[in-house]
Amino acid sequence: MIYGDGGQTRDYTYIEDLIEAYDLILRHPKPLNEPLNIGSGNEIKIIDLANKIIELCGKKGEVEPVHVEPRPGEVRRLRADSSKARALLKWEPRHSLEEGLRKFIEWYRRYRFEEWEKPG
């Protein structure tokens, strides 16, 4: 379900990239006593994300996003500025959104089918 028109944007970062950033923070030689944003810096419209997931799942033409009423007070645009983290940690995300989605879909399919095959 998509709340509203799907034109709102978000910045998604693959979990392995986030873990790498957190590891760099924990191993940093000096305490980092300031907030750091960790994100890809790339935003995508929710409707475009939904359509990309449908496409990557091989369901284009079979499944359509469902729109429901917008949430009150929802942020219209959200993009991380991780320039401080990139400078202090020398960190860059390694996975594109599409690559991260592909890896997640692969994992989900494998996990889901393994769960179905377990006895009892």
ChimeraX commands (.cxc) that place a marker at each C-alpha (Angstrom):
marker #1 position 0.00,0.00,0.00 radius 0.5
marker #1 position 1.17,3.47,-0.81 radius 0.5
marker #1 position -0.02,6.33,1.36 radius 0.5
marker #1 position -1.08,9.22,-0.84 radius 0.5
marker #1 position 0.10,9.72,-4.40 radius 0.5
marker #1 position 3.50,8.04,-3.97 radius 0.5
marker #1 position 5.33,11.23,-4.86 radius 0.5
marker #1 position 6.97,11.42,-1.44 radius 0.5
marker #1 position 10.64,10.44,-1.48 radius 0.5
marker #1 position 12.90,8.42,0.78 radius 0.5
marker #1 position 16.59,7.59,0.91 radius 0.5
marker #1 position 17.27,3.85,1.24 radius 0.5
marker #1 position 20.62,2.33,2.14 radius 0.5
marker #1 position 21.44,-1.37,1.96 radius 0.5
marker #1 position 21.95,-3.02,5.36 radius 0.5
marker #1 position 25.51,-4.19,4.61 radius 0.5
marker #1 position 26.48,-0.57,3.89 radius 0.5
marker #1 position 24.92,0.59,7.16 radius 0.5
marker #1 position 26.74,-2.11,9.12 radius 0.5
marker #1 position 30.02,-1.08,7.53 radius 0.5
marker #1 position 29.41,2.56,8.55 radius 0.5
marker #1 position 28.57,1.56,12.14 radius 0.5
marker #1 position 31.69,-0.61,12.27 radius 0.5
marker #1 position 33.80,2.35,11.12 radius 0.5
marker #1 position 32.23,4.51,13.84 radius 0.5
marker #1 position 33.00,1.92,16.52 radius 0.5
marker #1 position 36.59,1.50,15.33 radius 0.5
marker #1 position 37.29,5.19,14.80 radius 0.5
marker #1 position 40.47,6.25,16.66 radius 0.5
marker #1 position 38.75,9.26,18.30 radius 0.5
marker #1 position 35.31,9.37,19.90 radius 0.5
marker #1 position 32.78,10.84,17.48 radius 0.5
marker #1 position 30.74,13.05,19.78 radius 0.5
marker #1 position 28.53,14.46,17.09 radius 0.5
marker #1 position 25.56,13.22,15.11 radius 0.5
marker #1 position 26.25,11.59,11.75 radius 0.5
marker #1 position 23.70,10.85,9.07 radius 0.5
marker #1 position 24.28,7.58,7.27 radius 0.5
marker #1 position 22.52,7.22,3.94 radius 0.5
marker #1 position 22.98,6.86,0.23 radius 0.5
marker #1 position 22.14,10.48,-0.51 radius 0.5
marker #1 position 19.85,9.28,-3.30 radius 0.5
marker #1 position 16.14,9.67,-3.01 radius 0.5
marker #1 position 13.45,7.75,-4.82 radius 0.5
marker #1 position 9.72,8.34,-5.07 radius 0.5
marker #1 position 7.73,5.69,-3.23 radius 0.5
marker #1 position 5.68,4.95,-6.37 radius 0.5
marker #1 position 8.89,4.40,-8.34 radius 0.5
marker #1 position 10.22,2.12,-5.60 radius 0.5
marker #1 position 7.01,0.08,-5.62 radius 0.5
marker #1 position 7.15,-0.28,-9.41 radius 0.5
marker #1 position 10.84,-1.28,-9.28 radius 0.5
marker #1 position 10.07,-3.99,-6.70 radius 0.5
marker #1 position 7.18,-5.27,-8.82 radius 0.5
marker #1 position 9.48,-5.38,-11.84 radius 0.5
marker #1 position 12.34,-7.14,-10.00 radius 0.5
marker #1 position 9.87,-9.73,-8.67 radius 0.5
marker #1 position 8.78,-10.47,-12.23 radius 0.5
marker #1 position 5.22,-9.29,-11.55 radius 0.5
marker #1 position 5.04,-6.32,-13.93 radius 0.5
marker #1 position 1.56,-6.25,-15.47 radius 0.5
marker #1 position 0.25,-8.65,-12.80 radius 0.5
marker #1 position 0.50,-6.46,-9.70 radius 0.5
marker #1 position -0.25,-2.76,-9.32 radius 0.5
marker #1 position 0.47,-0.54,-6.32 radius 0.5
marker #1 position -2.56,0.21,-4.15 radius 0.5
marker #1 position -2.98,3.80,-3.02 radius 0.5
marker #1 position -4.65,4.68,0.27 radius 0.5
marker #1 position -5.29,7.97,2.06 radius 0.5
marker #1 position -2.13,9.92,2.93 radius 0.5
marker #1 position -0.92,9.84,6.51 radius 0.5
marker #1 position -1.42,13.13,8.34 radius 0.5
marker #1 position 1.82,15.05,8.69 radius 0.5
marker #1 position 3.88,12.69,6.54 radius 0.5
marker #1 position 7.22,14.09,5.45 radius 0.5
marker #1 position 7.12,14.70,1.71 radius 0.5
marker #1 position 10.85,14.50,1.03 radius 0.5
marker #1 position 13.58,12.71,2.97 radius 0.5
marker #1 position 17.21,12.41,1.86 radius 0.5
marker #1 position 20.21,11.85,4.09 radius 0.5
marker #1 position 23.14,14.22,3.91 radius 0.5
marker #1 position 25.92,11.88,4.91 radius 0.5
marker #1 position 28.75,14.19,3.79 radius 0.5
marker #1 position 30.08,14.45,7.37 radius 0.5
marker #1 position 30.16,10.65,7.74 radius 0.5
marker #1 position 31.81,10.30,4.35 radius 0.5
marker #1 position 34.51,12.82,5.32 radius 0.5
marker #1 position 35.17,11.54,8.86 radius 0.5
marker #1 position 34.90,7.83,8.14 radius 0.5
marker #1 position 35.93,7.71,4.48 radius 0.5
marker #1 position 32.70,5.71,4.02 radius 0.5
marker #1 position 30.75,5.28,0.81 radius 0.5
marker #1 position 27.77,2.99,0.24 radius 0.5
marker #1 position 28.77,0.11,-2.04 radius 0.5
marker #1 position 25.33,-1.08,-3.13 radius 0.5
marker #1 position 22.96,0.71,-5.46 radius 0.5
marker #1 position 19.28,0.67,-4.59 radius 0.5
marker #1 position 18.57,-1.83,-7.36 radius 0.5
marker #1 position 21.41,-4.12,-6.26 radius 0.5
marker #1 position 20.18,-4.00,-2.66 radius 0.5
marker #1 position 16.61,-4.77,-3.75 radius 0.5
marker #1 position 17.82,-7.71,-5.85 radius 0.5
marker #1 position 19.81,-9.14,-2.95 radius 0.5
marker #1 position 16.89,-8.72,-0.57 radius 0.5
marker #1 position 14.41,-10.33,-2.97 radius 0.5
marker #1 position 16.81,-13.27,-3.49 radius 0.5
marker #1 position 17.21,-13.67,0.27 radius 0.5
marker #1 position 13.47,-13.43,0.87 radius 0.5
marker #1 position 12.63,-16.02,-1.75 radius 0.5
marker #1 position 15.24,-18.42,-0.38 radius 0.5
marker #1 position 14.21,-17.88,3.24 radius 0.5
marker #1 position 10.48,-18.09,2.56 radius 0.5
marker #1 position 10.79,-21.35,0.64 radius 0.5
marker #1 position 13.10,-22.84,3.29 radius 0.5
marker #1 position 10.47,-22.02,5.92 radius 0.5
marker #1 position 7.73,-23.74,3.90 radius 0.5
marker #1 position 9.83,-26.89,3.55 radius 0.5
marker #1 position 10.46,-27.32,7.30 radius 0.5
marker #1 position 8.43,-30.15,8.84 radius 0.5
marker #1 position 5.70,-29.37,11.36 radius 0.5
marker link #1:1,2 radius 0.2
marker link #1:2,3 radius 0.2
marker link #1:3,4 radius 0.2
marker link #1:4,5 radius 0.2
marker link #1:5,6 radius 0.2
marker link #1:6,7 radius 0.2
marker link #1:7,8 radius 0.2
marker link #1:8,9 radius 0.2
marker link #1:9,10 radius 0.2
marker link #1:10,11 radius 0.2
marker link #1:11,12 radius 0.2
marker link #1:12,13 radius 0.2
marker link #1:13,14 radius 0.2
marker link #1:14,15 radius 0.2
marker link #1:15,16 radius 0.2
marker link #1:16,17 radius 0.2
marker link #1:17,18 radius 0.2
marker link #1:18,19 radius 0.2
marker link #1:19,20 radius 0.2
marker link #1:20,21 radius 0.2
marker link #1:21,22 radius 0.2
marker link #1:22,23 radius 0.2
marker link #1:23,24 radius 0.2
marker link #1:24,25 radius 0.2
marker link #1:25,26 radius 0.2
marker link #1:26,27 radius 0.2
marker link #1:27,28 radius 0.2
marker link #1:28,29 radius 0.2
marker link #1:29,30 radius 0.2
marker link #1:30,31 radius 0.2
marker link #1:31,32 radius 0.2
marker link #1:32,33 radius 0.2
marker link #1:33,34 radius 0.2
marker link #1:34,35 radius 0.2
marker link #1:35,36 radius 0.2
marker link #1:36,37 radius 0.2
marker link #1:37,38 radius 0.2
marker link #1:38,39 radius 0.2
marker link #1:39,40 radius 0.2
marker link #1:40,41 radius 0.2
marker link #1:41,42 radius 0.2
marker link #1:42,43 radius 0.2
marker link #1:43,44 radius 0.2
marker link #1:44,45 radius 0.2
marker link #1:45,46 radius 0.2
marker link #1:46,47 radius 0.2
marker link #1:47,48 radius 0.2
marker link #1:48,49 radius 0.2
marker link #1:49,50 radius 0.2
marker link #1:50,51 radius 0.2
marker link #1:51,52 radius 0.2
marker link #1:52,53 radius 0.2
marker link #1:53,54 radius 0.2
marker link #1:54,55 radius 0.2
marker link #1:55,56 radius 0.2
marker link #1:56,57 radius 0.2
marker link #1:57,58 radius 0.2
marker link #1:58,59 radius 0.2
marker link #1:59,60 radius 0.2
marker link #1:60,61 radius 0.2
marker link #1:61,62 radius 0.2
marker link #1:62,63 radius 0.2
marker link #1:63,64 radius 0.2
marker link #1:64,65 radius 0.2
marker link #1:65,66 radius 0.2
marker link #1:66,67 radius 0.2
marker link #1:67,68 radius 0.2
marker link #1:68,69 radius 0.2
marker link #1:69,70 radius 0.2
marker link #1:70,71 radius 0.2
marker link #1:71,72 radius 0.2
marker link #1:72,73 radius 0.2
marker link #1:73,74 radius 0.2
marker link #1:74,75 radius 0.2
marker link #1:75,76 radius 0.2
marker link #1:76,77 radius 0.2
marker link #1:77,78 radius 0.2
marker link #1:78,79 radius 0.2
marker link #1:79,80 radius 0.2
marker link #1:80,81 radius 0.2
marker link #1:81,82 radius 0.2
marker link #1:82,83 radius 0.2
marker link #1:83,84 radius 0.2
marker link #1:84,85 radius 0.2
marker link #1:85,86 radius 0.2
marker link #1:86,87 radius 0.2
marker link #1:87,88 radius 0.2
marker link #1:88,89 radius 0.2
marker link #1:89,90 radius 0.2
marker link #1:90,91 radius 0.2
marker link #1:91,92 radius 0.2
marker link #1:92,93 radius 0.2
marker link #1:93,94 radius 0.2
marker link #1:94,95 radius 0.2
marker link #1:95,96 radius 0.2
marker link #1:96,97 radius 0.2
marker link #1:97,98 radius 0.2
marker link #1:98,99 radius 0.2
marker link #1:99,100 radius 0.2
marker link #1:100,101 radius 0.2
marker link #1:101,102 radius 0.2
marker link #1:102,103 radius 0.2
marker link #1:103,104 radius 0.2
marker link #1:104,105 radius 0.2
marker link #1:105,106 radius 0.2
marker link #1:106,107 radius 0.2
marker link #1:107,108 radius 0.2
marker link #1:108,109 radius 0.2
marker link #1:109,110 radius 0.2
marker link #1:110,111 radius 0.2
marker link #1:111,112 radius 0.2
marker link #1:112,113 radius 0.2
marker link #1:113,114 radius 0.2
marker link #1:114,115 radius 0.2
marker link #1:115,116 radius 0.2
marker link #1:116,117 radius 0.2
marker link #1:117,118 radius 0.2
marker link #1:118,119 radius 0.2
marker link #1:119,120 radius 0.2
view
